[in-house]
Amino acid sequence: MKFELKTEKENYSKSFLHLFGIVFFVTLIIILCDVALKLGIISRNNDIEYNCRLLSVEKSKLHFKKISSLSNLKSKQRIWEFCSEVIK
């Protein structure tokens, strides 16, 4: 008959490995969320710049609406001023 005894050293190593895995997973989630937020900001800025360039070529009501929704500006005059700063 063979007896096996578990030592405390094995329990500590398993709990440390488990804790390390949890910390790694949480860190990975935080980094991915940060990257997703930054990509959203970059996408929004590119969309604003693109629509401002289109607005400077073709003064369409659709372009005013798109820029208004992206930048939270309601006045056409403010949109023109905003786009002139963006295009510079």
SEVOTOR-777077 format. One record per residue (C-alpha): residue number from 1; residue in three letters; x, y, z negated. Coordinates in steps of 0.02 Angstrom, whole numbers, plus 50000, padded with zeros to 5 digits. Example, Ala and Ser with C-alpha at 12.3 -4.5 7.8 and 13.67 -1.06 7.14 Angstrom:
@num: 1	residuo: Ala	x: 50615	y: 49775	z: 49610
@num: 2	residuo: Ser	x: 50684	y: 49947	z: 49643
***
This chain:
@num: 1	residuo: Met	x: 50000	y: 50000	z: 50000
@num: 2	residuo: Lys	x: 50066	y: 50171	z: 50046
@num: 3	residuo: Phe	x: 50026	y: 50329	z: 49947
@num: 4	residuo: Glu	x: 50043	y: 50501	z: 50020
@num: 5	residuo: Leu	x: 50049	y: 50657	z: 49915
@num: 6	residuo: Lys	x: 50014	y: 50829	z: 49984
@num: 7	residuo: Thr	x: 50129	y: 50960	z: 49919
@num: 8	residuo: Glu	x: 50091	y: 51143	z: 49892
@num: 9	residuo: Lys	x: 50220	y: 51189	z: 50023
@num: 10	residuo: Glu	x: 50111	y: 51116	z: 50161
@num: 11	residuo: Asn	x: 49959	y: 51213	z: 50099
@num: 12	residuo: Tyr	x: 50055	y: 51377	z: 50098
@num: 13	residuo: Ser	x: 50121	y: 51351	z: 50273
@num: 14	residuo: Lys	x: 49948	y: 51309	z: 50341
@num: 15	residuo: Ser	x: 49868	y: 51459	z: 50257
@num: 16	residuo: Phe	x: 50009	y: 51573	z: 50318
@num: 17	residuo: Leu	x: 49987	y: 51507	z: 50495
@num: 18	residuo: His	x: 49799	y: 51532	z: 50484
@num: 19	residuo: Leu	x: 49821	y: 51710	z: 50420
@num: 20	residuo: Phe	x: 49948	y: 51748	z: 50557
@num: 21	residuo: Gly	x: 49826	y: 51683	z: 50688
@num: 22	residuo: Ile	x: 49686	y: 51795	z: 50623
@num: 23	residuo: Val	x: 49799	y: 51949	z: 50619
@num: 24	residuo: Phe	x: 49860	y: 51912	z: 50796
@num: 25	residuo: Phe	x: 49682	y: 51891	z: 50860
@num: 26	residuo: Val	x: 49620	y: 52053	z: 50778
@num: 27	residuo: Thr	x: 49771	y: 52148	z: 50846
@num: 28	residuo: Leu	x: 49738	y: 52080	z: 51020
@num: 29	residuo: Ile	x: 49556	y: 52135	z: 51012
@num: 30	residuo: Ile	x: 49605	y: 52310	z: 50955
@num: 31	residuo: Ile	x: 49733	y: 52327	z: 51096
@num: 32	residuo: Leu	x: 49609	y: 52267	z: 51227
@num: 33	residuo: Cys	x: 49475	y: 52387	z: 51165
@num: 34	residuo: Asp	x: 49599	y: 52531	z: 51171
@num: 35	residuo: Val	x: 49648	y: 52486	z: 51350
@num: 36	residuo: Ala	x: 49465	y: 52475	z: 51401
@num: 37	residuo: Leu	x: 49427	y: 52647	z: 51327
@num: 38	residuo: Lys	x: 49577	y: 52726	z: 51413
@num: 39	residuo: Leu	x: 49530	y: 52648	z: 51580
@num: 40	residuo: Gly	x: 49355	y: 52719	z: 51559
@num: 41	residuo: Ile	x: 49425	y: 52893	z: 51530
@num: 42	residuo: Ile	x: 49540	y: 52879	z: 51681
@num: 43	residuo: Ser	x: 49395	y: 52817	z: 51788
@num: 44	residuo: Arg	x: 49284	y: 52961	z: 51731
@num: 45	residuo: Asn	x: 49419	y: 53090	z: 51768
@num: 46	residuo: Asn	x: 49450	y: 53018	z: 51941
@num: 47	residuo: Asp	x: 49263	y: 53018	z: 51976
@num: 48	residuo: Ile	x: 49249	y: 53201	z: 51924
@num: 49	residuo: Glu	x: 49397	y: 53249	z: 52034
@num: 50	residuo: Tyr	x: 49328	y: 53152	z: 52182
@num: 51	residuo: Asn	x: 49156	y: 53230	z: 52167
@num: 52	residuo: Cys	x: 49232	y: 53405	z: 52148
@num: 53	residuo: Arg	x: 49330	y: 53379	z: 52308
@num: 54	residuo: Leu	x: 49172	y: 53321	z: 52397
@num: 55	residuo: Leu	x: 49079	y: 53471	z: 52328
@num: 56	residuo: Ser	x: 49210	y: 53589	z: 52396
@num: 57	residuo: Val	x: 49186	y: 53514	z: 52570
@num: 58	residuo: Glu	x: 48999	y: 53479	z: 52569
@num: 59	residuo: Lys	x: 48888	y: 53579	z: 52451
@num: 60	residuo: Ser	x: 48760	y: 53445	z: 52418
@num: 61	residuo: Lys	x: 48632	y: 53437	z: 52278
@num: 62	residuo: Leu	x: 48684	y: 53257	z: 52248
@num: 63	residuo: His	x: 48864	y: 53307	z: 52210
@num: 64	residuo: Phe	x: 48802	y: 53441	z: 52089
@num: 65	residuo: Lys	x: 48697	y: 53310	z: 51998
@num: 66	residuo: Lys	x: 48841	y: 53186	z: 51987
@num: 67	residuo: Ile	x: 48961	y: 53316	z: 51918
@num: 68	residuo: Ser	x: 48829	y: 53382	z: 51801
@num: 69	residuo: Ser	x: 48800	y: 53209	z: 51728
@num: 70	residuo: Leu	x: 48986	y: 53174	z: 51711
@num: 71	residuo: Ser	x: 49036	y: 53341	z: 51635
@num: 72	residuo: Asn	x: 48876	y: 53389	z: 51541
@num: 73	residuo: Leu	x: 48870	y: 53557	z: 51632
@num: 74	residuo: Lys	x: 48699	y: 53618	z: 51689
@num: 75	residuo: Ser	x: 48733	y: 53783	z: 51776
@num: 76	residuo: Lys	x: 48793	y: 53782	z: 51956
@num: 77	residuo: Gln	x: 48908	y: 53928	z: 51918
@num: 78	residuo: Arg	x: 48991	y: 53832	z: 51777
@num: 79	residuo: Ile	x: 49008	y: 53680	z: 51889
@num: 80	residuo: Trp	x: 49094	y: 53787	z: 52021
@num: 81	residuo: Glu	x: 49213	y: 53858	z: 51891
@num: 82	residuo: Phe	x: 49247	y: 53686	z: 51821
@num: 83	residuo: Cys	x: 49281	y: 53613	z: 51993
@num: 84	residuo: Ser	x: 49396	y: 53754	z: 52041
@num: 85	residuo: Glu	x: 49501	y: 53714	z: 51886
@num: 86	residuo: Val	x: 49500	y: 53528	z: 51922
@num: 87	residuo: Ile	x: 49552	y: 53546	z: 52104
@num: 88	residuo: Lys	x: 49699	y: 53662	z: 52064
***
